[in-house]
Amino acid sequence: MKCTLLIFASLIAMGTCKFELNEKALQAVTAIRNECFASENMDPAIISRLDDHKLPSRDELKCHSFCVLKKFKAIDEDGIYNMDVFKPIFSESDFSKIDEIFKTCNVDSTDPCVKAYEVHQCFNSVLY
């Protein structure tokens, strides 16, 4: 099943992605993404831009990327990533690819919102 992912999941990347998610994981991603849009008081029109892999500006996206990753416990308040939370969600080969992308997209920032946004941006540039 094609999925809506952040990023970095977005992580996780956001939008239709090259990785498979089961239905339960897809529902969790969608619910968390929507919670973060609400908590960040974002324009709903931005969702369609994310789904088209067009990452909005940092000003538009605010801390959405950080919010999503934090809710998945994939990043902490200091911007330290914990990729192991994604092991049960993805196949071993997909997880390995995602982990490599995150290593490639290593960002040195003390602001976790900036770090999550820049990793999200890098992740999308590698995937798409």
C-alpha positions in Angstrom: 0.0 0.0 0.0 1.4 3.4 -0.9 1.4 5.7 2.1 1.4 9.2 3.4 4.6 9.5 5.3 6.5 12.0 7.1 9.7 11.6 7.9 10.6 11.9 8.5 7.8 11.4 8.4 7.7 13.6 5.9 9.8 11.5 8.8 9.7 10.8 8.0 8.8 12.3 4.3 5.3 13.5 3.8 3.2 12.6 0.9 2.9 9.5 -1.3 6.1 7.6 -0.6 8.1 4.8 -1.8 7.7 2.7 1.3 4.9 0.4 2.4 2.9 0.9 5.6 0.2 -1.3 7.0 -3.3 0.1 7.5 -2.8 0.7 11.2 0.4 2.6 10.7 -1.1 4.7 7.9 -4.0 5.7 10.1 -1.5 6.6 12.9 0.5 8.8 10.5 -2.6 10.5 9.2 -4.0 11.2 12.7 -0.7 12.5 14.0 -0.2 14.7 11.0 -3.6 16.2 11.4 -3.1 16.7 15.2 0.1 18.6 14.3 -1.5 20.7 11.7 -4.1 21.7 14.3 -1.6 22.4 17.1 0.6 24.5 14.8 -2.5 26.5 13.5 -1.5 25.8 9.9 -3.4 26.5 6.7 -5.0 23.2 5.6 -4.0 24.0 2.0 -0.5 23.1 3.0 -1.4 19.4 3.3 -1.9 19.1 -0.5 1.5 20.7 -1.0 3.1 18.1 1.3 1.4 15.3 -0.5 2.9 16.6 -3.8 6.4 16.6 -2.2 6.6 20.4 -2.3 7.8 21.2 1.2 6.5 24.6 2.3 8.8 27.2 3.6 9.9 26.9 7.2 7.7 29.9 8.1 4.7 28.1 6.6 5.4 24.7 8.0 6.4 26.0 11.5 7.3 23.1 13.8 5.0 20.6 12.0 7.9 18.2 11.1 9.2 18.3 14.7 5.7 17.8 16.1 5.1 14.7 14.0 8.4 13.1 14.8 8.0 14.0 18.5 4.6 12.3 18.6 6.1 9.2 17.1 8.9 9.5 19.7 11.4 9.6 16.8 12.9 12.8 18.1 13.2 14.3 21.6 13.1 17.9 22.8 16.8 18.3 22.1 16.5 17.2 18.5 18.1 13.7 19.1 16.6 11.1 16.7 15.5 7.6 17.7 15.0 5.7 14.5 14.3 2.4 16.3 10.7 3.5 16.7 10.2 2.9 13.0 11.4 -0.7 13.0 8.0 -2.2 13.8 6.3 0.0 11.1 8.5 -0.8 8.1 9.9 -3.9 6.5 13.6 -4.5 7.3 14.7 -3.4 3.8 12.6 -0.2 4.0 13.8 0.6 7.5 17.4 0.2 6.3 16.8 2.6 3.5 15.1 5.2 5.8 17.9 4.8 8.3 20.5 5.5 5.6 18.7 8.6 4.4 18.6 9.9 7.9 22.3 9.4 8.2 22.8 11.2 4.9 20.6 14.0 6.1 22.4 14.7 9.3 21.7 18.3 10.3 23.6 20.2 12.9 21.2 22.6 14.6 20.4 23.4 18.2 16.8 24.2 17.4 14.8 21.0 17.1 12.2 22.6 14.9 14.8 23.8 12.4 16.6 20.5 12.6 13.4 18.5 11.9 12.5 20.8 9.0 15.9 20.6 7.4 16.0 16.8 7.8 12.5 16.6 6.3 13.7 18.8 3.4 16.8 16.7 2.8 14.8 13.5 3.1 12.4 14.7 0.3 15.3 15.7 -1.9 16.9 12.3 -1.6 13.6 10.4 -2.2 12.0 12.6 -4.9 
